Amino acid sequence: MPIVDTYKLCDIALGEGIVIEHWDFPKPLDAVYFFEPGLPPIIGIANRIRYDSPLFRCILAEELGHHFTTVGNNIANSRMNYHERLSVGKVEYKAMKWATETLIPIEYLRIAILQEKHWTNWVLAEYFDVTIEMIDFRLQLPDAEELVIYTKYRRYG
């Protein structure tokens, strides 16, 4: 069972006054966070991922991450210059970091890895009900590096 389930994510959004809407976004767009002063923030999520629990949770958490880590709107478009694209990259990183640390707290990641003798990223993704991409990202964050090194040494050393 996930540490932070979908209902908890929705409660966080509700507590922040964020409206969650489902739209028919064209691929590859899965979601968007939009904030305009004087209006409630909106998270729009693609209808096509509505019933894919791990993907939905990851995307909702990342969009909430934008709410907590971003000022203004940083919606990427094809006409951005290099510096604007770098800024969006930093914004996306901060939002994804917030999402992974929320859905996969380091204390619970440590427990999951240490109690599972032969863990894989797929096992962890299933355990936390997230995508494999989120596990990959989480394991690369600085607070998880030492844990990953230790467990690889324990396994092969």
N, C-alpha and C positions, 0 to 999 in steps of 0.2 A: 504494500500500500504506500502511495507517495506521501512524503513528509508534508508537502503543501499540495493539496488536491485542487482540482479545477474550481470547486465551490469556494475555497479559500481565496484563490486568485480573483474570482468574481466579487467576493466580499471586499477585497482590497480595492478593486476598481470602484465599487459602490461607495466605499468609505471616502474615496478621493473625488467623488462626484463625476466619475468617468462613465460615459455612455458607451456600451458595447453594441455594435451593429454588425449584421452579417450582410455582405454584399457579393455580387457576382463580379469579382475582379478578374481581369484577363491574366492568364499565366504569363510570367512567373510570379506576379504580385500576389502575396499571400495575406498581407495585412498592412495597415497604416495607422500611425498615431497622428492626430491633428489637434492642435490647440490654437484657439483664437481668443485673445483677451475679451472678456465679457460674455463668452459662451462656454458651456461645459466642454471639457476635453472629450474627444471621441476616439475610440479604437474601432476601426473597421476591419473585420476578418472575413476572408473568402469563404463563401458557402461550401466550397468543395472540400475544405478541411474540417468542417464542423464536427464530423463524427470520427475523426482520426485522433483519438485521445492523446497520444504522445505528442504529435505534431501541433495539435490545437493548444495544449498546455504550454509547449515551448514558445509558440508564437505569441500567445496571450501574455506570457511572462516577459518576453522581450519587449513587447509594446508597452507593458507597464514599466519596464526598465527605462523606456524613453521618457515616460512621465516623470520618473524620479531622478533621472540623470541628465536631462536635456532641457535647455532653455529655448523656447520658440520651436519653429518647424524646420526640420532638416530633411525634406522630401527630395530625394535624388532625382535628377533629370539628365537627359543626354547632353544638354548644352552647358553643363557645369565645367568650369576650368579646373586645372590641376589642384589648386589650393582648396577649392570648394569640395572636390571629391575627397581629398585628404581629411577635411573637416567631417564630412559624412562618415568616412571610415572610422574616425575616432568616436563619433557619436554612436555608431552601430556597435563598436567594441564595448563602450560603457554600458549600453543597454543590454547587450548579450551577457556581459559580466554580471550585471545586477540579476538578470534572469537565472543564470546558472548557479550563482551563489544562493539565490532564493529557493530554487527547486532542488538543489543538491548541496546542502550545507556541508562544510568540510568535516564536521564532527560525524555526520551520518555517512559520508563518503568513506571516512577512515574505518568506521565500524563495518560497512559493507565489504570493503576490500580485505580487511584483516580477518573477518570471519569466513570469507569464501576463499578456500585454498587455491582454486583454479579459476579465478575471476577473469572475465574478458569484458571488453567494452559492451558487447551485446548483452551479457548478463547484467551489467550495471544499468544499461538503458532500460531493460525490462524491470529491474528492481525499482528504479526511480520513476518509471513510466514517462520517459523522455526519449528523444531521438538519439541515435548513435552520434550524430553530429554535435549534439549538446554535450554528451559525455566526452567526446574528443576535445571539445573546447574547454570543458571543466578541468580535465586532466592536464591541460597546458597552463593553467593559471598558477601563479607563483606559490600559492598556499598548498597546492596539490603536488608540486614537483618532487618534494622530498618524500612524500608518501609513495609516489609511483616508483622512485628510485629504490626505496627501501624494499618494496614488495617484489620488484624485479630481482634484487639481490637475494632476497629470501627464497625466491622461487628457483633461481639459477645458480646462486653463489655457493 
